[in-house]
Amino acid sequence: MKFAVIVFPGSNCDADMYHAISDALGAEAEYVWHHETSLQGFDGILLPGGFSHGDYLRSGAIARFAPIMKAVIEAAKEGKPVLGVCNGFQILLEAGLLPGAMKRNEGLKFICRPAVLTVENEKTMFTAGYEKGQEITIPVAHGEGNYECDDATFNELEKNGQIIFRYQDNINGSRHQIAGIMNEAGNVLGMMPHPERAVEALLGSDDGLALFQSIVRNWRETHVATT
Ligand SMILES: NC(=O)CC[C@H](N)C(=O)O
């Protein structure tokens, strides 16, 4: 399985994502610059964290117009796994691949620390390696992670099992402590915490590794014929 790590001007977690995929997970990864227009040959798409275009206007608001985003939307429509972490999540929201929006953190401070998350839905291609209700420790690092959506959207997310991760403590003011959501089709996940920074014990936690392993396992089950 081959992953694309999309790089925007201002991305700063692209190398962490690349390391998580190629060294911790042992899969193939390649950087793809935002000016590219094709994602042919890639099986999974990763939008890493950072400050694309300096977070000007709103985080992700400029990046979503990057030439590569047409290909990201196309890949999402084709059912390929698309994971947006932190700024990647913000870009997915701005691109309309996920519902809702991000506000500045309650308290208006940048938060950078490990956070305990609860796995709300383990029946997805991203979370099959976890158990329902499992508590995992994944670092957060954001200033604009206060997830907001209207009542109708929230009810839909809840009803369809699209809320994937919740913060144990409401660290940033997010509606119902939402830390990560998925699209209805189940192949696009956005999350503010950084699983790529929690893939080996040396980093303080390896709780993020199962997320990447789940994606690969699902891909193998659906794409690799067994005899
Ligand atoms: N680590 C990141 O991706 C930072 C996300 C974003 N630019 C924010 O501060 O909200």
The ligand as a Tripos MOL2 file, in Angstrom:
@<TRIPOS>MOLECULE
LIG
   10     9     1     0     0
SMALL
NO_CHARGES

@<TRIPOS>ATOM
      1 N1         -0.1170   21.2840   14.3380 N.am      1 LIG1
      2 C1         -0.9570   21.8430   13.5190 C.2       1 LIG1
      3 O1         -1.3510   21.2630   12.5090 O.2       1 LIG1
      4 C2         -1.4160   23.2430   13.7930 C.3       1 LIG1
      5 C3         -2.7880   23.4030   13.2750 C.3       1 LIG1
      6 C4         -3.2780   24.8160   13.0790 C.3       1 LIG1
      7 N2         -2.5070   25.5540   12.2090 N.3       1 LIG1
      8 C5         -3.6250   25.4430   14.3960 C.2       1 LIG1
      9 O2         -2.7910   26.0000   15.0820 O.co2     1 LIG1
     10 O3         -4.7660   25.3350   14.7470 O.co2     1 LIG1
@<TRIPOS>BOND
     1     1     2 1
     2     2     3 2
     3     2     4 1
     4     4     5 1
     5     5     6 1
     6     6     7 1
     7     6     8 1
     8     8     9 2
     9     8    10 1
@<TRIPOS>SUBSTRUCTURE
     1 LIG1         1 GROUP 0 **** ****
